[in-house]
Amino acid sequence: PPPPAGAPSLVAPATAADSSLVYRPLSSVDVGRGALARTEQQYSTTFAAYLSRFLLNNEPTTRRWWQTQVSEAESFTMDDEASDGIVGLLGEQRRDAFLASKFSSLVTSVEVGLEGYYGEKGAGRLGEALANKYSSAGQKRLLAHLLCLIEREQQPTRLIGSLIGEADASRLASVQLETAATGYSATPPSVTVGPPPSLDRGGRTAKARALMRPTGRWREVRLLDGGAGYADGEVPEVAIDGPPLPAAAEEGGGGLADGDGGRTAPARAVAVMRNGSVARVQLVAGGEGYLARQGNGSAPSAARVRIAPPASALAGGARQARADLLAEYKIAAVELTDPGAGYNADEPPAVTVAPPPAVSAAVASPGGLGGSALAASVANYTRLVADPASRARFRASLTPRAAPPPNASELSELSRSLEAAARTPSNVYLGPATPPAAS
């Protein structure tokens, strides 16, 4: 509450629990010459002028005080027609000078209050105190502008970003897939959306999921039974059914090759042996065009894997190996499941997707694979599947900001006004009682 009449006082920062300014006796504050030099090293006079303007527009007690000053200043003006307008002109000049002096007094009083926020963490504490007190979108944007006037080394950059995100209140509108990524299994990979800058202050991270589509190629051969009784050095032949004929594919739904121009090519694989059994069946070529229509989309077509039985099939304990095929999928689109909240409208979040699961490489001697050239082909195909050259790239789009920021003209005018206010000499201290003489 204000002190008794006649006690000189200053405006000090408002507390979070009270919507009014708190007044402190002037006698408790060092207002001697150079007393504010330390504060002005951290908070420029332009910063104090901007904060003063903010308080005049958003702090009830300060606004009422300013309205009182304006009412008093209006008594200085007279009818422009009196004395050919000369008296009116002089009254207007006196009015402007009076209000400039009062505003300068407010700036100085704010600087005194900023003494309580001096130091390494002072700007952050000041920003948090103001952000907790003033919560509308317009106020948050103004506070972000205010905090940007602090020297870069001391700016609470994280809070500034959060305030902009809170003011913009943008949400993720869409995620467009610019480059499809292949090499995936049927299980969709996880999609990660970057958090909003306001995550610590009520923002919410958007969520999305990948929609998968088969490519018409096989990703790997899954060994169901390695068999037994294969002779030492025996490598059974592996045969894979060919893809559907293009004509059949067209009859089944046309364009099922999904961007490969209707090309078809058979898949090829080799067996990797160990101790008389098939240890692994390794793809050498994934094939093309293994697609069939399913509803409005496509699905991998049926294809069998046949592994030749042991040459001595009649020997006791001999057993033919068995395997099937796992299709390769690509990311066809990304679907939003939660648009999130509190994003900066000018800074779309990063969207990343987990890479395809690795396909383990075969470990065997070149002879066991049928020669060094074939071994190199197997190793190369494994590398391409595990690390495809085509990585998914996304472009995220955000909803428009809740309220437009000031345009360039408005910002330029504000900057000129603040610079002019900062140059106005201060010789009056603001308070509910009679101001003291200048220090």
C-alpha positions as CSV (number, residue, x, y, z in Angstrom):
1,P,0.0,0.0,0.0
2,P,1.1,3.6,-0.5
3,P,3.0,5.2,2.4
4,P,1.5,8.2,4.3
5,A,1.2,11.5,2.6
6,G,4.4,13.5,2.6
7,A,6.7,10.5,2.7
8,P,8.8,10.5,-0.5
9,S,8.6,7.1,-2.2
10,L,9.6,5.2,-5.4
11,V,7.9,2.6,-7.5
12,A,9.4,-0.9,-7.0
13,P,8.7,-4.1,-8.9
14,A,5.2,-5.7,-8.3
15,T,4.9,-8.9,-6.5
16,A,3.4,-11.9,-8.3
17,A,0.6,-12.1,-5.7
18,D,-0.5,-8.5,-6.1
19,S,-1.7,-6.8,-9.3
20,S,-0.6,-3.3,-8.0
21,L,2.8,-1.8,-7.8
22,V,4.5,-1.8,-4.4
23,Y,5.9,1.5,-3.1
24,R,9.0,1.8,-1.0
25,P,10.2,4.8,1.0
26,L,12.8,6.8,-1.0
27,S,15.0,7.0,2.1
28,S,15.6,3.2,1.8
29,V,17.0,3.5,-1.7
30,D,20.4,4.8,-2.7
31,V,19.5,7.6,-5.2
32,G,22.8,9.5,-5.1
33,R,24.7,10.5,-8.3
34,G,25.8,7.4,-10.1
35,A,23.7,5.1,-8.0
36,L,22.1,3.6,-11.1
37,A,25.3,3.1,-13.0
38,R,25.6,-0.5,-12.1
39,T,22.0,-1.3,-13.1
40,E,22.4,0.5,-16.4
41,Q,25.3,-1.7,-17.2
42,Q,22.9,-4.7,-17.3
43,Y,19.7,-3.0,-18.2
44,S,19.9,-0.1,-20.8
45,T,17.8,3.0,-20.5
46,T,16.0,1.8,-23.6
47,F,15.1,-1.4,-21.7
48,A,13.8,0.6,-18.8
49,A,11.8,2.9,-21.1
50,Y,10.2,-0.1,-22.8
51,L,9.4,-1.7,-19.5
52,S,7.9,1.6,-18.4
53,R,5.7,1.7,-21.4
54,F,4.7,-1.9,-20.8
55,L,3.6,-1.0,-17.2
56,L,1.7,2.0,-18.4
57,N,-0.4,-0.2,-20.6
58,N,-0.7,-3.3,-18.5
59,E,-0.2,-2.5,-14.8
60,P,-3.4,-1.0,-13.2
61,T,-1.7,1.2,-10.7
62,T,0.8,2.7,-13.1
63,R,-2.0,3.2,-15.7
64,R,-4.1,5.1,-13.2
65,W,-1.2,7.2,-12.2
66,W,-0.4,8.1,-15.8
67,Q,-4.1,9.0,-16.5
68,T,-3.8,11.4,-13.5
69,Q,-0.7,13.0,-15.1
70,V,-2.5,13.3,-18.4
71,S,-5.5,15.0,-16.8
72,E,-3.2,17.5,-15.1
73,A,-1.4,18.2,-18.3
74,E,-4.6,18.8,-20.2
75,S,-5.1,21.9,-17.9
76,F,-2.0,23.5,-19.5
77,T,-3.7,23.8,-22.9
78,M,-6.1,26.5,-24.0
79,D,-8.4,27.1,-26.9
80,D,-6.2,27.5,-30.0
81,E,-8.3,30.5,-31.2
82,A,-7.3,32.5,-28.1
83,S,-4.6,35.1,-28.9
84,D,-4.3,33.8,-32.4
85,G,-3.3,30.3,-31.1
86,I,-0.1,31.5,-29.4
87,V,-1.3,30.7,-25.9
88,G,-2.7,27.4,-27.0
89,L,0.6,26.5,-28.6
90,L,2.6,27.4,-25.5
91,G,0.2,25.3,-23.4
92,E,0.7,22.3,-25.7
93,Q,4.5,22.6,-25.4
94,R,4.2,22.8,-21.6
95,R,1.9,19.8,-21.6
96,D,4.4,17.7,-23.7
97,A,7.3,18.8,-21.5
98,F,5.4,17.9,-18.4
99,L,4.4,14.4,-19.6
100,A,8.0,13.8,-20.9
101,S,9.3,14.7,-17.4
102,K,6.8,12.4,-15.7
103,F,7.6,9.5,-18.1
104,S,11.3,10.1,-17.5
105,S,10.6,9.9,-13.8
106,L,8.8,6.6,-14.3
107,V,11.8,5.3,-16.2
108,T,14.2,6.3,-13.4
109,S,11.9,4.6,-10.9
110,V,11.9,1.4,-12.9
111,E,15.7,1.5,-13.0
112,V,15.7,1.7,-9.2
113,G,13.4,-1.3,-9.1
114,L,15.7,-3.2,-11.5
115,E,18.5,-3.0,-8.8
116,G,16.7,-6.1,-7.3
117,Y,17.3,-8.0,-10.5
118,Y,21.0,-7.3,-11.0
119,G,23.4,-10.2,-11.5
120,E,24.0,-13.3,-13.6
121,K,20.5,-14.7,-13.0
122,G,18.8,-11.4,-12.5
123,A,17.4,-11.2,-16.1
124,G,15.9,-14.7,-15.8
125,R,14.3,-13.9,-12.5
126,L,12.9,-10.7,-13.8
127,G,11.5,-12.4,-17.0
128,E,9.9,-15.2,-15.0
129,A,8.3,-12.7,-12.6
130,L,6.8,-10.7,-15.4
131,A,5.8,-13.8,-17.4
132,N,4.0,-15.2,-14.4
133,K,2.1,-12.0,-13.8
134,Y,1.1,-11.0,-17.3
135,S,-0.4,-13.9,-19.2
136,S,-2.3,-12.7,-22.3
137,A,-0.9,-13.4,-25.7
138,G,-0.2,-9.7,-26.4
139,Q,1.5,-9.2,-23.1
140,K,3.7,-12.3,-23.6
141,R,4.8,-11.0,-27.0
142,L,5.7,-7.6,-25.6
143,L,7.7,-9.2,-22.8
144,A,9.6,-11.3,-25.4
145,H,10.4,-8.0,-27.2
146,L,11.4,-6.4,-23.9
147,L,13.8,-9.3,-22.9
148,C,15.4,-9.1,-26.4
149,L,16.7,-5.6,-25.4
150,I,19.0,-7.2,-22.8
151,E,22.6,-7.8,-23.9
152,R,22.8,-11.1,-25.7
153,E,25.2,-12.7,-23.1
154,Q,22.6,-12.1,-20.4
155,Q,19.4,-12.7,-22.3
156,P,17.1,-15.4,-21.0
157,T,16.9,-16.9,-24.4
158,R,14.9,-20.0,-23.4
159,L,12.2,-17.9,-21.8
160,I,12.1,-15.6,-24.8
161,G,11.4,-18.5,-27.1
162,S,8.8,-19.9,-24.7
163,L,7.0,-16.5,-24.5
164,I,6.9,-16.3,-28.3
165,G,5.6,-19.8,-28.5
166,E,2.9,-19.1,-25.9
167,A,1.9,-15.9,-27.7
168,D,1.8,-17.5,-31.2
169,A,0.0,-20.6,-29.8
170,S,0.7,-22.4,-33.0
171,R,0.0,-26.1,-33.5
172,L,1.4,-28.6,-36.0
173,A,-0.9,-28.5,-39.0
174,S,0.7,-31.2,-41.2
175,V,3.9,-33.1,-41.9
176,Q,4.7,-33.5,-45.6
177,L,7.0,-36.3,-46.7
178,E,9.4,-34.8,-49.2
179,T,11.5,-37.9,-49.7
180,A,10.3,-41.4,-49.1
181,A,12.5,-43.8,-47.1
182,T,12.7,-47.5,-47.9
183,G,14.3,-50.5,-46.2
184,Y,11.7,-50.9,-43.5
185,S,9.7,-53.9,-42.2
186,A,6.0,-53.9,-41.9
187,T,6.3,-52.4,-38.3
188,P,6.0,-48.6,-38.6
189,P,9.1,-46.8,-37.2
190,S,8.7,-44.3,-34.4
191,V,8.2,-40.7,-35.5
192,T,9.6,-37.9,-33.2
193,V,8.4,-34.3,-33.3
194,G,10.5,-31.6,-31.7
195,P,9.1,-30.0,-28.6
196,P,7.7,-26.4,-28.6
197,P,9.8,-23.7,-27.0
198,S,7.0,-23.3,-24.4
199,L,7.2,-26.9,-23.2
200,D,8.1,-25.9,-19.7
201,R,5.3,-23.3,-19.6
202,G,2.2,-25.3,-20.7
203,G,3.2,-26.2,-24.2
204,R,2.6,-29.7,-25.6
205,T,4.8,-31.7,-28.0
206,A,3.0,-32.9,-31.2
207,K,2.8,-36.6,-32.0
208,A,2.7,-38.4,-35.3
209,R,2.9,-41.8,-36.8
210,A,4.2,-43.3,-40.0
211,L,1.9,-44.9,-42.6
212,M,3.7,-47.7,-44.4
213,R,3.3,-49.1,-47.9
214,P,5.0,-52.1,-49.5
215,T,7.7,-51.4,-52.2
216,G,7.2,-54.6,-54.1
217,R,10.6,-55.9,-52.9
218,W,11.6,-58.4,-50.3
219,R,13.6,-57.2,-47.3
220,E,14.9,-60.5,-46.1
221,V,14.4,-64.3,-46.0
222,R,13.3,-65.6,-42.7
223,L,14.6,-69.1,-41.9
224,L,11.9,-71.3,-40.3
225,D,13.9,-74.5,-40.2
226,G,17.6,-75.0,-41.0
227,G,17.1,-78.6,-41.9
228,A,19.7,-81.3,-41.2
229,G,21.8,-83.9,-43.0
230,Y,23.4,-81.7,-45.6
231,A,26.8,-83.0,-46.6
232,D,30.0,-81.1,-45.8
233,G,30.4,-78.5,-48.5
234,E,26.9,-79.0,-49.8
235,V,25.1,-75.7,-50.5
236,P,21.4,-76.3,-51.4
237,E,19.8,-74.2,-54.2
238,V,17.3,-71.5,-53.1
239,A,14.5,-70.8,-55.5
240,I,12.0,-67.9,-55.0
241,D,8.7,-67.5,-56.9
242,G,8.7,-64.7,-59.4
243,P,6.5,-61.6,-59.1
244,P,3.1,-61.4,-60.7
245,L,3.0,-60.6,-64.4
246,P,2.5,-56.8,-65.1
247,A,-0.8,-57.6,-66.9
248,A,-2.0,-59.6,-63.9
249,A,-1.0,-56.7,-61.6
250,E,-2.9,-54.3,-63.8
251,E,-6.0,-56.4,-63.7
252,G,-5.7,-56.6,-60.0
253,G,-5.6,-52.9,-59.5
254,G,-3.2,-51.2,-61.9
255,G,-0.2,-49.3,-60.8
256,L,0.5,-51.7,-57.9
257,A,4.2,-51.5,-58.6
258,D,3.9,-48.2,-56.8
259,G,6.2,-45.8,-58.7
260,D,8.6,-48.4,-60.2
261,G,7.0,-48.0,-63.6
262,G,5.5,-51.6,-63.5
263,R,8.9,-53.2,-63.5
264,T,9.2,-56.8,-62.4
265,A,12.3,-58.7,-61.5
266,P,12.7,-62.0,-59.6
267,A,14.3,-62.1,-56.2
268,R,17.4,-64.2,-55.6
269,A,18.9,-65.7,-52.5
270,V,21.7,-68.1,-51.4
271,A,22.0,-70.4,-48.4
272,V,24.7,-70.0,-45.8
273,M,25.7,-73.4,-44.3
274,R,27.0,-74.4,-40.9
275,N,27.5,-77.9,-39.6
276,G,25.3,-79.6,-42.1
277,S,22.3,-77.2,-41.7
278,V,21.2,-73.9,-43.3
279,A,22.3,-71.2,-40.9
280,R,20.8,-68.4,-42.9
281,V,19.3,-67.6,-46.3
282,Q,20.7,-64.4,-47.6
283,L,19.0,-62.2,-50.2
284,V,21.2,-61.3,-53.2
285,A,18.4,-59.3,-55.0
286,G,15.2,-58.2,-53.4
287,G,13.2,-58.4,-56.7
288,E,10.7,-55.9,-58.1
289,G,6.9,-55.9,-58.5
290,Y,5.9,-58.3,-55.8
291,L,2.6,-56.6,-55.2
292,A,-1.1,-57.5,-55.1
293,R,-4.2,-55.4,-54.7
294,Q,-5.7,-55.2,-51.2
295,G,-8.8,-53.0,-50.8
296,N,-7.9,-49.5,-52.1
297,G,-4.2,-50.2,-51.6
298,S,-1.6,-52.9,-52.2
299,A,0.0,-55.7,-50.3
300,P,3.0,-57.9,-50.9
301,S,2.0,-60.7,-53.3
302,A,2.4,-64.3,-52.4
303,A,5.8,-65.9,-53.1
304,R,7.3,-69.2,-51.9
305,V,10.9,-69.9,-50.9
306,R,12.1,-73.5,-51.8
307,I,15.3,-74.8,-50.4
308,A,16.6,-78.0,-52.0
309,P,16.6,-81.0,-49.7
310,P,19.9,-82.7,-48.6
311,A,21.4,-84.8,-51.4
312,S,21.2,-87.8,-49.2
313,A,17.6,-87.3,-48.4
314,L,17.1,-90.9,-47.5
315,A,19.9,-90.8,-44.9
316,G,18.7,-91.0,-41.3
317,G,17.9,-87.7,-39.7
318,A,18.0,-85.8,-43.0
319,R,15.5,-82.9,-43.1
320,Q,14.8,-80.2,-45.8
321,A,15.3,-76.6,-44.7
322,R,12.3,-74.2,-44.8
323,A,12.0,-70.4,-45.1
324,D,9.6,-67.6,-46.0
325,L,9.9,-64.0,-47.2
326,L,9.5,-60.7,-45.3
327,A,8.5,-57.7,-47.5
328,E,10.2,-54.4,-47.6
329,Y,8.1,-51.3,-46.8
330,K,8.5,-47.6,-47.2
331,I,7.1,-44.6,-45.4
332,A,4.3,-43.4,-47.6
333,A,3.0,-40.6,-45.3
334,V,3.1,-39.2,-41.8
335,E,-0.2,-38.7,-40.0
336,L,-0.7,-36.4,-37.0
337,T,-2.2,-37.9,-33.9
338,D,-1.7,-34.8,-31.7
339,P,-1.0,-31.3,-33.1
340,G,0.6,-30.2,-29.9
341,A,0.5,-26.6,-28.7
342,G,2.7,-23.6,-28.0
343,Y,4.9,-23.6,-31.1
344,N,6.6,-20.6,-32.6
345,A,4.8,-20.0,-35.9
346,D,8.0,-19.1,-37.6
347,E,10.0,-22.1,-36.4
348,P,8.5,-25.5,-37.5
349,P,9.7,-28.3,-35.3
350,A,12.1,-30.9,-36.6
351,V,10.5,-34.2,-37.5
352,T,12.6,-37.3,-37.4
353,V,11.9,-41.0,-38.0
354,A,13.8,-44.0,-36.7
355,P,16.1,-45.7,-39.3
356,P,15.2,-49.1,-40.7
357,P,16.2,-52.0,-38.5
358,A,19.5,-53.6,-39.5
359,V,19.6,-56.8,-41.5
360,S,22.3,-58.9,-40.0
361,A,25.0,-59.9,-42.5
362,A,25.9,-63.5,-43.1
363,V,29.1,-64.9,-41.7
364,A,30.6,-67.6,-43.8
365,S,33.5,-68.5,-46.0
366,P,33.4,-67.3,-49.6
367,G,33.4,-71.0,-50.7
368,G,30.3,-71.6,-48.6
369,L,28.5,-68.9,-50.5
370,G,29.6,-70.0,-53.9
371,G,32.6,-67.8,-54.6
372,S,34.1,-64.4,-53.6
373,A,32.0,-62.5,-56.2
374,L,28.8,-63.8,-54.8
375,A,29.9,-63.1,-51.3
376,A,30.6,-59.5,-52.2
377,S,27.2,-59.2,-53.8
378,V,25.5,-60.5,-50.6
379,A,27.5,-58.1,-48.4
380,N,26.6,-55.2,-50.7
381,Y,22.9,-56.0,-50.7
382,T,22.9,-56.3,-46.9
383,R,24.6,-52.9,-46.6
384,L,22.0,-51.2,-48.9
385,V,19.0,-52.7,-47.1
386,A,20.5,-51.8,-43.6
387,D,21.5,-48.3,-44.7
388,P,19.4,-47.2,-47.7
389,A,20.7,-44.2,-49.7
390,S,17.2,-42.6,-49.5
391,R,16.5,-41.2,-46.1
392,A,13.1,-39.7,-45.3
393,R,12.9,-35.9,-45.3
394,F,10.0,-34.0,-43.9
395,R,8.6,-30.5,-44.0
396,A,6.4,-29.5,-41.0
397,S,3.7,-26.8,-41.3
398,L,2.2,-24.9,-38.4
399,T,-1.1,-23.1,-37.9
400,P,-1.0,-19.3,-38.1
401,R,-0.2,-17.4,-34.9
402,A,-3.0,-16.5,-32.6
403,A,-2.4,-12.8,-32.9
404,P,-0.2,-11.0,-35.5
405,P,2.9,-9.3,-34.2
406,P,3.6,-5.6,-34.8
407,N,4.5,-4.8,-38.4
408,A,7.8,-3.2,-39.5
409,S,6.4,0.3,-39.4
410,E,5.0,-0.1,-35.9
411,L,8.3,-1.5,-34.6
412,S,10.3,1.4,-36.2
413,E,8.0,4.0,-34.6
414,L,8.2,2.2,-31.2
415,S,12.0,2.2,-31.5
416,R,12.2,5.9,-32.3
417,S,9.9,6.7,-29.4
418,L,11.9,4.6,-26.9
419,E,15.2,6.2,-28.0
420,A,13.7,9.7,-27.6
421,A,12.3,8.8,-24.2
422,A,15.7,7.4,-23.1
423,R,17.4,10.7,-24.0
424,T,15.0,12.8,-21.9
425,P,16.8,14.0,-18.7
426,S,15.2,12.8,-15.5
427,N,14.8,15.3,-12.7
428,V,11.6,14.1,-11.0
429,Y,11.0,10.9,-9.0
430,L,7.6,9.3,-9.3
431,G,5.6,8.7,-6.2
432,P,2.2,9.2,-4.7
433,A,3.6,12.1,-2.5
434,T,5.4,15.2,-3.6
435,P,8.5,14.3,-5.5
436,P,11.8,15.1,-3.9
437,A,14.4,17.5,-5.4
438,A,16.7,16.1,-8.0
439,S,19.8,14.3,-6.6
